[in-house]
Amino acid sequence: MISTAIRLARVGSRSELAAAALMVLGYPCVMIAALIPDIWMFAASAAVTYAADWFLHQRGSYLVNRLNKVRAGLPIRFLLRQLLLILLLAREGLAEQPLFYAAVACFLLFYGLQAPHGALTTLIRLRRVMPVVTRNVDLNSVRIPDAPPRALLRRSSEKMLHLDIPATAGVVIAAATGAYVVGYVGTAVTIGLGLLYTAALVPYLRRNRRVPSAPAVLKAVQKWLSEYQPTVALYFSGSEDSAYQVNMWLETMEQLEGRPVIIMRERALVAKLNETRVPVLCVPGGQHLMAMKLDTVRVTLYPANVGKNIHMLRVPTMKHVFIGHGDSDKLASVNPFSKVYDEVWTAGRAGRDRYALADVGVRDDDIVEVGRPQLAPIGTGAGAPRNPVPTILYAPTWEGWDNNPGNTSLLLAGENIVRRLLEAEQPVRVIYKPHPFTGIRNKKALAVHERITAMVQKAAAERAADPRWAQETGAAQAGHAAARAELARVEARLAELTKPGRAGGDEAEVSRVSLADPQRLAEIKALRAEWNDAYWRSSGWWEHKIVTGSEPKLYDCFNESDGMVSDISSVVSDFIASGKPYAVTDSAELGVEEFKRQNTAVRAAVILSNSAEELDQLLAAVADPAADALADARAELKKYLLGPDEPASMEQFNAAVGVLAAKAEARNAGVEQRIGQQAIGELDRESDAENGGLVTNGAEDKGRETDGAEAPTSVAR
């Protein structure tokens, strides 16, 4: 019931639900107290509404946004409380007293200050916005001043509104005690603080506190590009939830031969980018990107098919490659949009065959098999489980943009899968890692996710109380405590290293100071490895876990698991690199043979129905390698899906970049030559015209050849 209330109220936890309830009940109580009138009831109810509002804003509760949409936003709620205070004074018979007029004048002046305060904060923020956001790009040729203190601009309207507390408290105390001077002092303090806060913003409007103009910043970026001369670009655009799609390629970009650069389009995504030494340019404006000279870039890689790709695809001097953000049998892996690229790179032969079967217009000679460089961190299975209790990872994909029942096992089979794992005859440990998009489109999927989370949490609590595990728990307590202490130490150090610049710096200041520091990046990489190791050591090998967020990564969960249950997605293709047993759910109920025919990645999997009754086959294969009848099929499928182990995938990837860059150079040289020939022909014709148009037959023939020269093409192919 509580989980249902949390979902309906659009809050994230029980504490948020409690705060929401207090706020909803608090305002009617304030009104009743003003009407009765009851000063102390008014004071208590007002205090509750202040506290509940503050808590929900600190948590970033979605309920706050919902209230804004129905015209019950924070300014309205503050104004309502102040009007009810005026009503309270009138009901107490103080309408003719100076305190009443002081309160009315105070709140009128206070709301009069909201306009200049809001205008100043908005103007300062606008003047701090640059046309680009960068990482690891030297912008020292332009002067970017420090950002205003974080305390001035962060949640500025909320802070300004809360300055009414001295006036509200002073007037309530004055009305209750008759000490009117307290009310006068409170109103004076509120107005004084409002004036001071507004005045504190004024110095940041000065010219020397603004960021350079857009043309100056773009000129500095262009200067950097001409000096750095990037040769390979990773181009990405997407929603805030899609940052994982670019993050998965960062290590590959770092290992590329040549001079890589990452070009992004959404400002919010830059903050979600993992640490990297590769230069990053975020150019939100299409006009700015199209005006940028990227003459030295020969190959551009695209992890996603999105509309904004057109701003880069229009550049003919580079070759364009779709690399995707995973290799699977989903329809997204054979998107007809892929025809716009010069090449489509797949992991193995399966990707090539997938496009041939789909017949969406991607030519076979435009497909290149390069392996999957990102899979290097995935360890291979050693046969028997590492611990007395096998670990099974359940990693369902999300519901997708349509209502296809085959998109995810979560809706029809998820609870059955988790229940059978938790109630297995031979105990197993469950790691539940849902897709980050789960529930963003289908609220039923979100509800199932919440129920599965509750199931796993309940099972974890029951196992912790089970006498069978008491001895293991007692023996491991010291080790778990040490691991948790190490986690805290590593997280504190990572927090220091991953926040360039002083606290409170905005994106303009961070762009100025975030230059690559190899020593810092090496330490961050080592610390992340330490964090991952400590994370798994901080709990027992028998304890169920729910893993959400970016850490630990999916591949870390692969390495911790002895087997996996998932859906048709790149997760399955990637897990195959481990060689471990896996199961995939036929949620659309196609039947085993048809399901295998349509989906290459499941040909070596245990196929589950929505009842998940076939899970025993997976558990048997995990527990005893001798019972693993699909081991040889998995090895064969791994080669088909992901390519050969030799040469290494990174070598294949680098070679493919080199070959395509050479094609781009050849194309550009050919276009330059043809343009040069055309220009010479035009000069000859001008010279002939100046001589009266008298030319020999040979010259005429030459002119005809020039006129028929091929015009430079405007496409990259």
Residue pairs with C-beta under 8 A, 6 or more apart in sequence:
2 14
2 17
3 450
3 451
3 454
5 17
6 12
6 13
6 14
6 16
6 17
7 443
7 446
7 447
7 450
9 16
9 17
9 20
9 63
10 61
10 62
10 63
10 66
11 17
11 19
11 20
11 56
11 61
11 62
11 63
12 59
12 61
12 62
13 59
15 55
15 59
16 55
16 56
16 59
16 61
16 63
19 51
19 52
19 55
19 56
19 59
19 61
20 52
20 56
20 61
20 63
22 48
22 49
22 51
22 52
23 48
23 49
23 52
23 53
23 56
26 45
26 46
26 48
26 49
26 52
27 45
27 49
27 77
27 80
27 81
29 41
29 45
29 48
30 42
30 45
30 46
30 49
30 81
30 84
31 84
32 41
33 39
33 41
33 42
33 45
33 88
34 42
34 84
34 85
34 87
34 88
34 91
35 87
35 91
36 91
37 88
37 91
37 92
39 88
39 92
39 172
39 175
39 176
40 176
42 84
42 85
42 88
42 172
43 172
43 176
46 81
46 85
46 168
46 172
49 77
49 81
50 162
50 165
53 74
53 77
54 162
56 63
56 64
57 64
57 74
57 155
57 158
64 74
67 73
67 77
68 74
74 157
74 158
74 161
75 114
75 157
75 161
78 161
78 164
79 111
81 168
82 107
82 164
82 168
85 103
85 168
85 171
85 172
86 100
86 103
86 104
86 107
88 172
88 175
89 95
89 97
89 99
89 100
89 103
89 171
89 175
90 100
92 175
94 100
94 175
97 180
98 180
99 171
99 174
99 175
99 180
99 183
99 184
102 171
102 183
102 184
102 187
103 167
103 171
103 183
103 187
105 187
106 167
106 187
106 190
106 191
107 164
107 167
109 191
109 194
110 163
110 164
110 167
110 190
110 191
110 194
113 160
113 191
113 194
113 195
113 198
114 157
114 160
114 161
116 198
117 156
117 157
117 160
117 194
117 197
117 198
117 201
118 157
118 160
120 198
120 201
120 202
120 205
121 152
121 153
121 156
121 157
121 201
123 205
124 148
124 153
124 201
124 204
124 205
125 153
127 205
127 210
127 211
128 147
128 148
128 210
128 211
128 506
128 508
129 211
129 508
130 144
130 211
130 212
130 214
130 217
130 507
130 508
130 511
131 214
131 217
131 218
131 283
131 284
131 285
131 288
132 217
132 218
132 221
132 281
132 282
132 283
132 288
132 511
133 267
133 270
133 282
133 507
133 508
133 510
133 511
134 221
134 279
134 280
134 281
134 282
134 511
134 514
135 270
135 273
135 276
135 279
135 280
135 510
135 511
135 514
136 276
136 277
136 278
136 279
136 280
136 514
136 515
136 516
137 221
137 224
137 279
137 280
137 281
137 511
137 515
138 224
138 515
139 217
139 220
139 221
139 224
139 511
139 512
140 512
141 220
141 223
141 224
142 212
142 216
142 217
142 219
142 220
143 212
144 211
144 212
144 508
144 509
144 511
144 512
145 208
145 209
145 210
145 211
146 502
146 505
146 509
147 153
147 504
147 505
147 506
147 508
147 509
148 201
148 204
148 209
149 504
150 503
150 504
151 504
152 197
152 200
152 201
152 204
154 504
159 197
160 194
160 197
163 190
163 193
163 194
163 197
164 190
165 190
166 185
166 186
166 187
166 189
166 190
166 193
167 186
167 187
167 189
167 190
167 191
168 186
169 186
170 182
170 183
170 184
170 185
170 186
170 187
170 189
171 183
171 186
171 187
173 179
173 182
173 183
173 186
174 180
174 181
174 182
174 183
174 184
174 186
175 183
203 209
211 217
211 508
212 220
214 288
218 288
218 291
218 292
221 281
221 292
222 292
222 293
225 292
225 293
225 294
225 296
226 293
228 259
228 261
228 279
229 259
229 296
230 259
230 260
230 261
230 279
230 294
230 296
230 297
231 258
231 259
231 260
231 296
231 297
231 298
231 299
231 661
232 253
232 256
232 258
232 259
232 260
232 261
232 297
232 298
232 299
232 300
232 301
232 657
232 661
233 260
233 261
233 262
233 263
233 294
233 297
233 299
233 300
233 301
233 312
233 318
234 246
234 249
234 253
234 260
234 261
234 262
234 263
234 278
234 300
234 301
234 303
235 263
235 264
235 300
235 301
235 302
235 309
235 312
236 245
236 246
236 262
236 263
236 264
236 265
236 269
236 302
236 303
236 304
237 264
237 265
237 266
237 304
237 306
237 307
237 308
237 309
238 245
238 246
238 266
238 269
238 304
238 306
239 266
240 266
240 268
240 269
240 272
241 436
241 437
241 440
242 269
242 304
243 269
243 272
243 273
244 325
244 436
244 550
245 303
245 304
245 325
246 262
246 264
246 269
246 273
246 303
246 325
247 272
247 273
247 274
247 550
248 303
248 325
248 374
249 301
249 303
249 323
249 325
249 374
250 262
250 273
250 274
250 276
250 278
251 373
251 374
252 373
252 374
252 650
252 653
253 260
253 262
253 276
253 278
254 260
254 276
254 277
254 278
255 373
255 650
255 654
256 653
256 654
256 657
257 654
257 657
257 658
258 657
258 661
259 296
260 278
260 279
261 278
261 279
261 280
261 281
261 297
262 273
262 276
262 278
262 279
262 280
262 281
263 281
263 282
263 283
263 289
263 300
263 312
264 270
264 273
264 280
264 281
264 282
264 283
265 282
265 283
265 284
265 289
265 308
265 311
266 282
266 284
267 282
267 284
267 507
269 282
270 280
270 282
270 507
271 507
273 280
275 498
275 521
275 524
275 525
276 521
277 516
277 518
277 521
279 516
283 289
283 292
286 308
286 311
289 311
289 312
290 311
290 314
294 315
294 317
294 318
295 317
297 315
297 317
297 318
298 317
298 318
298 319
298 660
298 661
298 664
298 665
299 318
299 319
299 321
299 657
299 660
299 661
299 664
300 312
300 315
300 318
300 319
300 320
300 321
301 321
301 323
302 309
302 312
302 320
302 321
302 322
302 323
302 341
303 323
303 324
303 325
304 324
304 325
305 322
305 332
305 335
305 337
305 338
309 340
312 320
313 320
313 340
313 341
313 716
315 716
316 671
316 713
316 714
316 715
316 716
317 664
317 668
317 716
318 664
318 716
319 342
319 343
319 660
319 661
319 663
319 664
319 667
319 716
320 340
320 341
320 342
320 343
320 716
321 341
321 342
321 343
321 344
321 345
321 660
322 338
322 341
322 343
322 344
322 345
323 345
324 333
324 345
325 570
326 333
326 569
326 570
326 571
326 573
326 574
327 333
327 346
327 347
327 348
327 350
327 351
327 372
327 570
327 573
327 574
327 641
327 642
328 568
328 569
328 570
328 571
328 572
328 573
328 601
329 354
329 568
329 598
329 599
329 600
329 601
329 602
330 568
330 569
330 570
333 351
333 354
334 354
334 355
334 358
334 360
334 362
335 360
336 360
336 361
338 344
338 355
338 360
338 362
339 360
339 361
339 362
341 366
342 366
342 660
342 663
342 716
342 717
343 366
343 367
343 368
343 660
344 351
344 355
344 362
344 366
344 367
344 368
345 367
345 368
345 369
345 370
345 653
345 656
346 352
346 354
346 355
346 367
346 368
346 369
346 370
347 369
347 370
347 371
347 372
347 573
347 641
347 642
347 643
347 649
348 369
348 371
348 639
348 640
348 641
348 642
348 643
349 369
349 640
349 643
350 600
350 601
350 640
350 641
351 367
351 369
352 364
352 367
352 369
353 600
354 600
355 362
355 364
355 367
356 364
368 656
369 643
369 652
370 643
370 649
370 652
370 653
370 656
371 642
371 643
371 644
371 648
371 649
371 650
371 652
371 653
372 574
372 577
372 642
372 643
372 649
373 649
373 650
373 653
374 555
374 574
375 555
375 574
375 577
375 642
375 649
376 648
376 649
376 650
377 555
377 556
377 559
378 555
378 558
378 559
378 574
378 575
378 577
378 578
379 558
379 559
379 578
380 577
380 578
380 579
381 562
381 578
381 579
381 580
383 625
384 623
384 624
384 625
385 391
385 562
385 622
385 623
386 541
386 562
387 429
387 541
387 542
388 541
388 542
389 427
389 428
389 429
389 541
389 542
390 428
390 429
390 562
390 563
390 619
390 622
390 623
391 428
391 429
391 430
391 431
391 541
391 560
391 561
391 562
391 563
392 421
392 428
392 429
392 430
392 431
392 561
392 562
392 563
392 564
392 565
392 618
392 619
392 622
393 431
393 433
393 557
393 558
393 560
393 561
393 563
393 564
393 565
393 566
394 414
394 417
394 418
394 421
394 430
394 431
394 432
394 433
394 564
394 565
394 566
395 433
395 434
395 435
395 554
395 557
395 564
395 565
395 566
395 571
396 408
396 409
396 410
396 414
396 434
396 435
396 438
396 566
396 567
397 407
397 408
397 435
397 566
397 567
397 568
397 569
397 571
398 407
398 408
398 410
398 434
398 435
398 436
398 437
398 438
398 439
398 440
398 441
398 445
399 407
399 408
399 410
399 411
399 437
399 438
399 439
399 441
399 442
399 445
400 407
400 408
400 441
401 441
403 442
404 588
405 411
405 412
405 587
405 588
405 589
406 568
406 586
406 587
406 588
406 590
407 567
407 568
407 587
408 414
408 435
408 445
408 567
408 587
409 417
409 565
409 566
409 567
409 585
409 587
409 608
409 610
410 434
410 438
410 445
410 448
410 449
410 452
411 442
411 444
411 445
411 448
411 587
412 587
412 610
413 585
413 587
413 608
413 609
413 610
413 611
413 612
414 448
414 449
414 452
415 448
415 451
415 452
415 455
416 610
416 611
416 612
417 565
417 585
417 608
417 612
417 615
418 430
418 432
418 452
418 455
418 456
419 455
419 612
420 612
420 613
420 615
421 428
421 430
421 565
421 615
422 430
422 455
422 456
422 459
422 544
424 615
424 619
426 619
426 623
427 542
428 619
428 622
429 541
429 542
429 543
429 544
429 545
430 456
430 459
430 544
430 545
431 544
431 545
431 546
431 547
431 557
431 560
431 561
432 452
432 453
432 456
432 544
432 545
432 546
432 547
433 546
433 547
433 548
433 554
433 557
434 449
434 452
434 548
435 569
436 548
438 445
438 446
438 449
439 445
439 446
439 447
439 449
453 546
456 544
456 545
456 546
457 546
459 544
460 543
460 544
460 545
463 469
463 542
463 543
463 544
464 473
464 543
469 540
469 542
472 540
472 542
473 540
476 540
479 537
480 537
480 538
480 539
480 540
483 534
483 535
483 537
483 538
484 534
484 538
486 530
486 534
487 531
487 534
487 535
487 538
490 527
490 530
490 531
490 534
491 531
493 527
494 524
494 527
494 528
494 531
497 520
497 523
497 524
497 527
498 524
500 510
500 513
500 514
501 509
501 510
501 512
501 513
501 514
502 509
505 513
528 551
531 551
532 551
532 552
532 553
532 556
535 551
535 552
536 552
536 556
536 560
539 545
547 557
552 560
554 571
554 574
555 574
558 564
558 574
558 575
558 578
558 580
559 578
561 580
562 580
562 581
562 622
563 580
563 581
563 582
563 583
563 618
563 619
563 621
563 622
564 571
564 572
564 575
564 580
564 581
564 582
564 583
565 582
565 583
565 584
565 585
565 608
565 615
565 618
566 572
566 575
566 582
566 583
566 584
566 585
567 584
567 585
567 587
568 584
568 599
568 601
568 602
572 582
572 584
572 601
572 602
572 605
573 601
573 641
573 642
575 582
576 582
576 601
576 604
576 634
576 637
576 638
576 641
576 642
577 638
577 642
579 631
579 634
579 635
579 638
580 622
581 606
581 618
581 621
581 622
581 628
581 630
581 631
581 634
582 605
582 606
582 618
583 605
583 606
583 607
583 608
583 614
583 615
583 617
583 618
584 599
584 601
584 602
584 605
584 606
584 607
584 608
585 607
585 608
585 609
585 610
585 612
586 592
586 595
586 607
586 608
586 609
586 610
587 610
588 595
589 609
589 610
590 598
592 607
595 602
595 607
596 602
596 603
596 607
600 637
600 640
600 641
601 637
601 641
603 633
603 637
604 630
604 633
604 634
604 636
604 637
605 630
606 614
606 615
606 617
606 618
606 621
606 630
607 614
608 614
608 615
620 627
621 627
621 628
621 629
621 630
621 631
625 631
639 645
642 649
643 649
643 652
664 716
667 716
671 712
671 713
674 709
674 710
674 711
674 712
675 712
677 706
677 709
678 706
678 709
678 711
680 706
681 702
681 703
681 705
681 706
681 707
681 709
682 706
684 699
684 702
684 703
684 706
685 703
685 706
688 694
688 695
688 699
688 703
695 703
